[in-house]
Amino acid sequence: MTDDVSAAALIADMGRRARAAATLLAAMPSADKAHALTLGAERIRAASAGILAANADDMAAAEANGLSPAMLDRLRLDEARVAAMADGVAAIATLDDPVGTVISESARPNGLHLSRVRVPIGVIGIIYESRPNVTADAGALAAMAGNAAILRGGSEAARSNAAIHTALVAGLVAGGMPADAVQLVPTTDRAAVGAMLQADGVLDLVVPRGGKGLVARVQAEARVPVLAHLDGINHVFVHAAADPAMARRIVVDAKMRRTGVCGAMETLLIDRGFGDAGGLVRALQDSGCAVRAGPGLRAVVPGLEAASDSDWDTEYLDAIASAELVDGLGGAVAHIAAHGSHHTDAIVTKDAAVAARFLASVDSAIVMWNASTQFADGGEFGLGGEIGIATGRLHARGPVALEGLTTYKWLVQGTGQVRG
């Protein structure tokens, strides 16, 4: 494929088949969907060796092409990650199916009975980079919520995605789902992304998962509704009343557990009243993290590299953190409002009243108290995985799982009423 016309034709054809599959999925009983996903998980486990071989080829090519350490970490699979991927699909099968749930009911004075009922969105396009586990997570979540999915992964993970997709779909079909319930775009040509973004009427929703460049392009070009976040510029604020040992544990985990995930801390804010700023910095440095500090922190902890203005707005996805002293809760909230990305922000404190004010004041999709930002994950929230973390204010916010992949319709039952 080398031109926009053939890309548009490909996506249109996949969309037609996905729409037919979505019609069948919308009426599929919950138990049948769950059974199909269970078989999908089993097939992924059985195909582990083949998936790992495909991933090894992707990793070799990515390293030769100079992919960043963060992207390599997202791309890399091992036996534990493949097993976790399969477990995630199996966990989705055990979740309550939101389709058909009655959100609200009411009776009008004229006798009409109204109800709002959850229904699938329809056909969802997922455009993603590097993370091959998205192939399984997104496909399984979309199908369990009664939607058909069209997946377009990045070229760096093409072999891994294909192997995972083949295994997952084999299980879904064995369980009675249509083969077109989860489709993988068979080309890594960038024209396919453009065709998906312009596929108004073919796709009902596009979900991008990847770097800032991808998400910015999707938001700029899409004629289809988009569920996305641009950055994970996440903050941990260590309040004056924080327990020092707890603060060190949380800060190090939030930054260093996995630096390449969107829930990683990028900026550490330390209350001027906290007595162990140096201990927090040393804990980060001892864990292998470079610290770029503002002038207030450098005055207290000499020898630190100076942070530039751009550091406060940077998602490093690496073992680098910016850090600064702030004037209490107000200073922290103001800094987050100016530089945050509405993804995940946390406070460490023993003062419940201060924590409550932080939780209420910070306008992010996920706000935490005395916990690592690395918990910003659908699986950790008990959602059985996620299709992404949404940082906007409409439809869904935070980890988007089954309920976030549904909409609703009104059902009106009468006894012959006319408006006349």
C-alpha positions in Angstrom: 0.0 0.0 0.0 1.5 3.3 -1.0 -1.4 5.8 -1.5 -4.2 7.4 0.4 -6.9 5.9 -1.9 -5.9 2.3 -1.3 -5.6 3.0 2.4 -9.1 4.5 2.5 -10.5 1.5 0.6 -8.8 -0.9 3.0 -10.2 0.8 6.1 -13.6 1.1 4.5 -13.7 -2.6 3.8 -12.5 -3.5 7.3 -15.1 -1.1 8.7 -17.9 -2.7 6.9 -16.9 -6.1 8.2 -16.4 -4.6 11.7 -19.9 -3.1 11.6 -21.5 -6.5 10.8 -19.5 -8.1 13.6 -20.5 -5.3 16.1 -24.1 -6.0 15.3 -23.7 -9.6 16.4 -21.6 -8.7 19.4 -24.1 -6.2 20.7 -26.7 -9.0 21.0 -24.2 -11.7 22.3 -25.0 -12.9 25.8 -22.5 -12.0 28.5 -21.6 -15.6 29.3 -20.8 -16.3 25.7 -18.6 -13.3 25.4 -16.8 -14.3 28.6 -16.3 -17.8 27.3 -14.8 -16.6 24.1 -12.4 -14.3 25.9 -11.4 -17.2 28.2 -10.5 -19.2 25.1 -8.6 -16.2 23.8 -6.5 -16.1 26.9 -5.8 -19.8 26.6 -4.6 -19.5 23.0 -2.3 -16.6 24.0 -0.7 -18.8 26.7 -0.4 -21.7 24.2 1.3 -19.4 21.6 3.8 -17.9 24.1 6.8 -19.3 22.4 5.8 -18.0 19.0 4.9 -14.6 20.4 8.3 -14.3 22.1 10.1 -15.3 18.9 8.2 -12.6 17.0 9.0 -10.1 19.7 12.7 -11.0 19.6 12.7 -10.1 15.9 11.0 -6.8 16.6 13.4 -6.0 19.5 16.4 -6.7 17.3 15.1 -4.4 14.5 14.1 -1.7 17.1 17.6 -1.7 18.7 19.2 -1.5 15.2 17.0 1.5 14.4 18.0 3.3 17.6 14.6 3.2 19.4 14.8 4.9 22.8 15.2 3.0 26.0 11.6 3.9 27.0 10.2 2.6 23.8 12.3 -0.5 23.9 10.9 -1.2 27.4 7.4 -0.8 26.1 8.1 -3.1 23.2 9.9 -5.9 25.1 8.0 -9.1 26.0 9.2 -12.0 28.2 7.4 -15.0 29.6 6.1 -13.1 32.6 4.7 -10.3 30.4 3.0 -12.7 28.0 1.5 -14.6 30.9 0.3 -11.3 32.4 -1.2 -10.4 29.0 -3.2 -13.7 29.0 -4.2 -13.2 32.6 -5.5 -9.7 31.7 -7.7 -11.1 28.9 -9.0 -13.8 31.3 -9.7 -11.2 34.0 -11.7 -9.2 31.5 -13.9 -12.2 31.0 -14.8 -12.3 34.7 -15.9 -8.6 34.9 -19.5 -7.5 35.0 -20.7 -6.8 31.5 -22.0 -3.2 31.4 -24.1 -3.8 28.3 -27.8 -3.7 29.2 -27.2 -2.1 32.6 -30.0 0.3 33.5 -28.4 3.5 34.5 -31.6 5.2 35.7 -35.4 4.9 35.5 -38.2 7.3 36.0 -41.9 7.6 35.4 -43.4 10.8 33.9 -46.7 12.2 35.1 -48.3 11.2 31.8 -47.5 7.6 32.5 -44.4 7.2 30.2 -41.7 5.0 31.7 -38.2 6.2 30.8 -34.9 4.3 31.3 -31.3 4.9 30.2 -29.5 1.6 29.3 -25.9 1.0 28.5 -25.1 -0.1 24.9 -21.9 -0.6 23.0 -20.3 2.3 21.1 -20.0 0.3 17.9 -16.7 0.2 15.9 -13.6 1.4 17.7 -10.3 2.1 16.1 -7.2 1.8 18.3 -3.9 3.3 17.0 -0.9 2.5 19.1 2.8 2.4 19.2 5.4 -0.1 20.6 3.2 -1.7 23.3 2.2 -5.2 21.8 0.1 -6.0 24.9 -2.4 -3.4 23.7 -3.3 -5.8 20.9 -4.7 -8.2 23.5 -6.0 -5.6 26.1 -7.8 -3.4 23.6 -9.2 -6.2 21.6 -10.5 -8.1 24.6 -12.0 -5.0 26.3 -13.7 -3.8 23.1 -15.2 -7.2 22.4 -16.4 -7.8 26.0 -18.2 -4.4 25.8 -19.9 -5.5 22.6 -17.8 -3.5 20.2 -15.8 -4.5 17.2 -12.2 -3.2 17.1 -9.9 -2.2 14.3 -6.3 -2.2 15.6 -3.4 -0.4 14.0 -0.1 -1.0 15.7 3.3 0.6 15.1 5.8 -0.8 12.6 8.3 -1.5 15.5 5.9 -4.1 17.0 4.4 -5.5 13.7 5.5 -9.1 14.2 4.6 -9.2 17.9 1.1 -7.7 17.2 0.4 -10.2 14.4 1.3 -13.2 16.6 -0.8 -11.9 19.5 -3.7 -11.1 17.3 -3.7 -14.5 15.6 -3.8 -16.3 18.9 -6.5 -14.0 20.4 -8.8 -14.3 17.4 -8.4 -18.0 17.2 -9.8 -18.2 20.8 -12.6 -15.7 20.2 -13.7 -17.6 17.1 -13.6 -20.9 18.9 -15.9 -19.3 21.5 -18.4 -18.2 18.9 -17.4 -14.6 18.2 -17.2 -13.4 14.6 -13.7 -13.4 13.2 -14.1 -9.7 12.4 -14.7 -8.8 16.0 -11.0 -7.8 16.4 -9.2 -6.9 13.2 -5.5 -5.9 12.8 -4.7 -3.5 10.0 -2.3 -5.5 7.8 0.0 -2.7 6.9 2.2 -0.3 8.8 2.0 2.3 6.1 1.2 5.7 7.7 -1.5 6.2 5.1 -3.6 3.7 7.1 -3.5 6.0 10.1 -4.7 8.9 8.0 -7.5 6.8 6.6 -8.7 5.8 10.0 -8.7 9.4 11.2 -10.8 10.4 8.3 -13.2 7.4 8.5 -16.2 9.3 9.8 -19.2 7.0 9.7 -16.9 3.9 9.5 -15.4 4.3 13.0 -17.4 5.6 15.9 -14.4 6.3 18.2 -10.6 6.5 17.8 -8.3 5.8 20.8 -4.6 6.6 20.3 -2.0 5.1 22.6 1.6 6.3 22.0 3.9 9.2 22.1 3.1 12.9 22.0 3.6 13.0 18.2 1.1 10.3 17.5 -1.6 11.7 19.8 -1.1 15.2 18.6 -1.5 14.1 15.0 -4.7 12.1 15.9 -6.2 15.1 17.7 -5.3 17.5 14.9 -6.5 15.4 11.9 -9.4 13.2 13.2 -12.9 13.6 11.9 -13.9 10.8 14.3 -14.4 11.4 18.0 -11.1 10.8 19.9 -10.4 9.5 23.4 -6.9 10.5 24.3 -4.2 12.0 26.5 -1.1 13.8 25.3 1.3 13.5 28.2 1.7 11.9 31.6 3.4 14.8 33.3 2.7 13.5 36.8 3.6 15.1 40.1 4.3 13.8 43.6 3.9 16.5 46.3 5.6 15.7 49.6 3.8 17.8 52.2 5.4 19.1 55.4 3.5 16.5 57.4 4.7 13.5 55.3 6.4 10.6 56.9 9.9 10.8 55.6 10.4 7.0 55.1 7.0 6.7 53.3 7.8 9.7 51.1 11.1 8.1 50.0 9.5 4.8 49.2 6.7 6.4 47.2 8.9 8.9 45.3 11.4 6.2 44.3 8.7 3.8 43.2 6.7 6.5 41.4 9.7 7.4 39.3 11.8 4.3 39.0 9.6 1.2 39.1 9.1 1.6 35.3 10.2 4.9 33.9 8.6 4.4 30.5 5.0 4.1 31.6 2.5 7.0 31.5 1.9 6.8 35.2 5.6 7.5 36.1 6.3 10.6 38.2 8.1 13.3 36.2 8.2 16.1 38.8 8.8 16.0 42.5 7.4 18.9 44.5 8.6 19.3 48.1 7.0 21.5 50.7 9.5 24.0 52.1 8.4 22.8 55.6 9.4 19.2 54.9 12.5 18.5 56.9 14.3 16.0 54.6 14.4 17.3 51.1 18.0 16.1 50.8 16.9 12.6 51.7 14.3 12.5 48.9 16.9 13.7 46.4 19.5 11.2 47.6 17.0 8.4 47.4 16.2 9.2 43.8 19.9 9.5 42.9 20.8 6.2 44.7 18.1 4.5 42.6 19.8 5.8 39.4 17.7 8.8 38.7 19.1 12.1 37.5 17.5 15.1 39.3 17.1 18.5 37.7 16.3 21.0 40.3 14.8 24.5 40.6 16.6 27.3 42.4 14.8 26.7 45.7 15.9 23.1 45.9 19.4 23.8 44.7 19.8 26.3 47.6 19.0 23.5 50.1 20.8 20.6 48.2 23.9 22.1 46.5 25.4 20.5 43.4 22.2 19.6 41.6 21.8 20.1 37.9 19.7 23.2 37.2 16.2 22.6 35.7 15.4 24.6 32.6 11.9 26.2 32.0 11.1 23.3 29.6 11.8 20.6 32.2 8.6 21.4 34.1 6.6 20.6 30.9 8.6 17.5 29.9 7.5 13.8 30.1 10.9 12.2 30.3 9.9 8.5 30.2 13.4 8.0 31.5 15.4 8.0 34.7 15.2 11.8 35.0 13.1 13.9 37.3 12.6 17.6 37.8 12.2 18.8 41.4 11.6 22.0 43.3 10.5 23.3 46.7 7.0 24.9 46.9 5.2 27.0 49.4 2.8 24.4 51.0 -0.3 23.1 49.4 -1.1 26.3 47.6 2.3 26.3 45.9 1.9 22.6 44.8 -1.6 23.1 43.4 -0.5 26.2 41.5 2.5 24.4 40.0 0.4 21.4 39.0 -2.2 23.7 37.4 0.5 25.4 35.4 2.5 22.4 34.3 0.4 19.3 34.7 -1.3 17.2 32.0 -4.4 16.2 34.0 -3.2 12.6 34.1 -2.1 11.5 37.7 -0.9 13.5 40.7 -0.2 12.5 44.2 0.2 13.9 47.7 2.2 12.3 50.6 1.0 13.6 54.0 -0.3 12.4 57.4 -2.6 15.4 57.5 -6.0 14.2 56.3 -7.4 17.7 56.0 -4.6 18.8 53.7 -5.0 15.6 51.6 -8.7 16.3 51.2 -8.0 19.8 49.9 -5.4 18.4 47.5 -7.8 15.7 46.2 -10.5 18.3 45.7 -8.2 21.0 44.1 -6.1 19.1 41.6 -7.9 18.8 38.3 -6.5 15.5 37.1 -8.1 12.3 36.0 -6.5 10.4 38.9 -5.5 12.1 42.2 -3.8 10.0 44.9 -3.0 10.2 48.6 -0.1 8.3 50.1 0.3 6.0 47.0 2.7 5.7 44.1 1.5 7.2 40.8 2.5 3.9 39.2 -0.9 2.5 40.4 -2.4 4.6 37.5 -3.4 1.4 35.6 -6.7 -0.2 34.8 -5.6 -3.6 36.1 -4.6 -2.1 39.4 -8.0 -0.4 39.6 -9.7 -3.7 39.2 -10.8 -3.0 35.7 -9.1 -6.0 34.1 -6.9 -3.9 32.0 -7.5 -0.7 30.1 -7.7 0.6 26.6 -6.0 3.8 27.7 -6.1 6.6 30.2 -8.3 9.6 29.2 -7.4 13.0 30.6 -10.3 15.0 29.0 -13.5 15.9 30.8 -16.1 14.2 28.5 -17.5 10.7 28.3 -14.7 8.8 30.2 -11.9 9.9 32.4 -8.9 8.0 33.9 -8.4 4.3 33.0 -10.9 3.4 30.3 -12.2 -0.1 30.5 -15.6 -1.8 29.8 -17.9 0.9 31.0 -15.9 3.6 29.2 -16.4 1.7 26.0 -20.2 2.0 26.2 -22.7 4.7 25.7 -26.4 4.7 26.5 -29.7 5.0 24.8 -33.1 6.0 26.2 -35.9 3.4 26.3 -39.4 4.9 26.5 -42.4 2.7 27.2 -45.9 4.0 26.9 -49.5 2.8 27.0 -50.8 4.7 24.0 -49.8 8.3 24.9 -49.8 10.9 22.2 -48.6 14.5 22.5 -51.3 16.1 20.4 
